[in-house]
Amino acid sequence: MTISVYVPLLVTVVLAVLAPRAARRPAPRPAAWALACTALVTAAGWLGSLALLAFTGFAQIPEVAEQGHWSVAALRAEDPVSLSVAAVGALALAAGLGSLAVAARRQVRHVLWARRECERIPGDTELAVVDDEMPQAFALPGAPGRIVVSRGMLRCLGDVEREALLAHERAHLRCRHHLFQAVWRLTAAACPLLRPLAGAGAFVLERWADEEAAARVGSRTVVARAVGRAALATAGAARPAALAATGGAVPQRVRALLAPPPPRRTLPFVAGALLLTLCCGGLANAASDSENLLDGAERARCAADAGPPDPAGHRGQRHDDACCEHRGAAAHANRRG
């Protein structure tokens, strides 16, 4: 456990640095899925490692060991986690879980707001044109979702560009991009190191919608022109809290659309999968070592309570051993329960 418990933490740091840049090169759809999987696995590994560090350290407190019926001396002899490291892990774990709870509450409020807006907008069609001179276009996820476009935005675009803009927004709804956003927001709240993944994910989602729109209208140049004109029209305007065609780094999106479609790349995904496997393996190994450590400490406590063997015979000792095994099994069942 000395090394394995730190493996998920190290993998999280490495992927937080490398994944955002690597995700911009391959096709956006698999890149979005890879970023979502990376965020989920590394966030779970991050919280799990912190929990193991905190528990193994605090298990050495005599009062805690008394309640758990294990030997403090055995724990300290086998595991080098100090109380200071455990305290830092516990504080980081508490901060991450608290931030996750706040982010989850904010996400629920955002979903409810989007659904209320969908119901409040007049009409029952997917496309809702609002009488507003302020250029804006965005997708509201709901049941079903709505595409909101202002008359000001429609006046800024030609007929083919309007079709490209609507195809972009439909891609956001059809591919359920709001769920990807929710994953990145929640994991970034649990582990602040994953915030770069959330930023890269927002760009990848816009690129994904751009590629879907280009396939729909049959012209990457038209989509690039529509994205550029929409961004210029909304320059300086407040961006709505929804999936908008003018989101992300627009110059990079236009440059990607004017270039050939991104090639298929396997090396970044293979490397990422290996790192995620290492993260899961390290966490599983650390959890197994922690369980074995506590089992050994329980047996040591039980042997100490049993006292020296009876010189008159072995029967009483066998009874003590059986009692120790029963107590150890009961404590083990309590931990699992």
C-alpha positions, -999 to +999 in steps of 0.1 A: +000+000+000+030+023+005+033+030-032+000+018-047-022+042-027-003+071-044-006+057-079-041+071-086-030+105-074+000+105-097-021+093-127-046+121-120-018+147-122-003+132-154-037+131-172-047+165-160-016+179-177-015+158-209-052+150-217-065+185-225-039+190-252-040+155-265-079+157-268-077+185-294-059+164-320-081+133-327-117+133-339-139+152-315-165+125-308-141+098-295-121+126-278-152+136-258-159+101-247-123+096-237-123+128-217-155+118-199-141+084-190-108+099-179-126+124-157-148+097-141-120+072-134-094+097-122-119+114-099-129+081-084-093+071-080-085+105-064-112+103-038-106+066-032-068+072-025-076+101-002-101+080+017-076+051+021-049+075+033-072+091+058-086+059+071-053+040+075-038+070+093-067+076+116-070+038+123-038+043+143-055+065+169-060+044+200-096+053+205-104+043+169-085+011+172-104+003+204-137+005+186-124-015+157-107-042+179-073-040+162-037-034+174-023+001+169+013-013+173+007-038+144-007-010+122+022+013+129+047-015+123+032-024+089+020+009+074+041+041+073+011+065+069+015+092+095-012+111+111-001+143+093-005+126+059-038+112+070-050+146+082-041+162+048-059+134+030-089+138+052-091+175+046-087+171+009-114+144+009-138+165+029-131+195+006-137+174-025-169+158-013-182+192-001-174+208-034-190+178-052-222+183-032-224+220-041-217+213-078-244+186-079-269+209-064-259+236-089-262+211-117-297+200-107-308+237-105-294+242-140-313+213-154-345+225-138-339+260-152-334+246-187-366+226-185-386+256-173-372+277-201-382+250-226-417+251-213-419+288-211-409+295-247-440+297-269-447+269-294-442+232-293-417+227-321-380+220-317-370+254-331-381+285-313-375+319-329-376+347-304-383+383-314-351+398-302-326+419-321-297+406-299-280+379-320-281+346-300-285+309-307-283+281-282-297+247-273-317+241-242-316+204-230-350+192-218-376+166-225-375+173-254-349+200-258-354+232-277-333+253-301-336+290-294-325+315-322-332+352-322-343+371-353-312+392-349-290+361-354-311+349-384-305+383-401-268+379-397-266+346-417-275+335-451-299+306-458-272+279-460-254+293-429-287+292-410-290+256-419-255+250-406-262+268-374-293+248-367-275+215-375-249+225-350-275+231-323-294+199-332-261+180-328-258+193-292-293+180-284-291+147-303-257+137-289-267+148-253-238+170-248-252+184-216-245+151-200-209+153-209-208+188-194-223+176-162-197+148-159-168+173-163-183+199-139-189+173-112-155+156-115-137+190-116-156+199-084-144+167-067-108+171-079-097+206-088-068+191-109-094+180-135-106+216-143-084+217-174-103+186-187-136+205-183-122+234-203-109+210-230-142+191-230-162+223-238-141+229-268-143+193-280-181+193-277-183+224-300-159+207-324-181+176-323-212+197-332-193+214-359-183+181-375-219+169-373-231+201-389-205+198-417-217+163-424-253+174-425-249+204-449-221+188-469-196+217-466-171+224-439-165+258-453-202+268-449-201+257-412-168+276-407-184+307-422-215+303-401-195+299-369-174+329-376-202+352-385-223+341-355-193+347-332-187+382-347-224+390-343-224+380-306-191+396-297-194+415-264-228+399-256-234+378-225-232+341-233-263+321-222-260+293-197-266+267-224-249+250-254-242+278-279-228+277-314-205+306-305-189+288-275-154+275-273-123+289-290-139+301-322-107+308-342-094+273-335-128+258-345-128+278-378-093+267-385-102+231-379-132+233-402-111+248-430-087+220-427-093+184-438-113+162-413-092+150-383-076+116-389-082+086-368-056+084-340-052+054-317-020+061-298-036+088-274-065+065-266-043+035-260-019+055-237-049+070-219-065+035-214-032+022-200-030+050-175-066+045-164-059+008-160-029+017-139-051+040-118-077+013-112-051-013-105-033+009-080-065+017-061-077-019-060-042-031-048-042-003-021-077-013-009-067-050-007-035-042+012-055-020+036-080-048+043-052-073+048-035-048+071-065-045+093-070-083+094-035-087+106-039-060+132-071-077+144-053-110+148-025-093+167-050-077+190-068-109+195-036-128+203-026-102+228-060-104+245-058-142+246-026-141+266+000-169+268-010-205+261-022-227+290+007-249+301-017-276+312-029-282+276-038-268+242-075-270+245-080-236+260-056-221+234-076-236+206-107-221+221-090-187+223-079-190+187-114-199+176-127-170+196-102-147+179-112-159+145-149-154+154-142-118+166-121-111+135-148-124+112-174-103+130-153-071+128-146-079+091-183-083+085-190-050+103-165-031+082-181-045+050-216-037+063 
